[in-house]
Amino acid sequence: MRPLGRTSKGRQHIDNKERRQVTFTKRRGGLFKKASELALLAGASIAVVVFSETNLAYAFGDPSVDAVLSYGPVPGEDAEPAPVHSGGLGKDVDLEMLR
């Protein structure tokens, strides 16, 4: 019996440089769209920074990348800012490195 739905062929490196750049551009757009949807639906402040193979940085932020990276307590509140983590990798993110 055949499995229903799509099956994955796995992920592998794209050797052709032009195809790799096209794939990067399309997937970057999809990633930014998903980040936008997450911010809209969950009311989250979000920043995504992606570096291309040519060391160009592409960023998306809601409300803005700078606003998210300079996140701090709201004036008048005594609460400390929430810790920033690197997406479950167990390491804290160096915010100065991202600037």
N, C-alpha and C positions, 0 to 999 in steps of 0.2 A: 504494500500500500504506500502511495506517495504522500509525503508530508504536505499539509495544507499551508498556503502562504508562501512567502519568500524564504529562500534559504541563503545563508551567508556563504560567500566564497572565501571569506577571510580577508585580512588586510595585508597588503604588501607594498613595498617601496615602488614608486613609479620612476623608472629609469629615464624616460624621455623628459627633458627639462621643460619643454613647452607644455606638455600635458600636465606635468607636476604643477606648474604655475597656474594653469587654468583650474585645476582641481583645488588648489589653495584658495584662489579667488572665490570660487563657488562655495566652498565649505566655510570660508570666513564669513561670507554673506549669510549663510544659513545659521552659523553660530551666533552672529550678532542679532539675527531675527529671533532666535530662541531666547537670547538674553533679554531682548526687548519685551517679549511675551511674558517672561518670568517677572520682570519688573512691573509690568502692567497688572498681571493677574494676582501676584502675591504682594504687591506693594513694596517690593524690595528695592533697596538701593544697590546698584550693581555696576561693576567695572570689569571689562574684559580687555586685556592687552595681548596682542598676537604679534610675534616677530616672524617675518618672512625669511626665506632662505638667504635673501640678500641683505639681511639685518635692517629692514625697514619695519617700523613699529606701526601697527594699526590698532586703534583703540575705540571702544564703545563704552559709554557710561550713561546711566540714568540715575539722577538728573544730569550729571556730567562726570567725566573721569576725575577731574580735579576735586569736585565736591565729594566724591566717594573716597578718594585717596586721602583727603585731608579731614576725614570723618573724625568728629570729636563730640564731646557732650554738648547738648543744646544749652545756650546761655541761660543761666538761671537755675539749671539743674545740677545736683551734686553727684549724679551718677558718673561712674567711670565709663569710658568708651568700651565697647565690646571688643574682645580680642579678634585679630584677623588671622585666618589660617589659609593655607595654600590648597584648598580643595580636598581635604581629607588625607593629605600626605604626611600629616603629623608635624610639619615644620611651620613656624611663623613666617609670614611674608615680610620682607624688608621693604617698607613703603618708599624709602629714599631710592632704592635700587630701581623701582618702577618709574620714577620721574625722569 
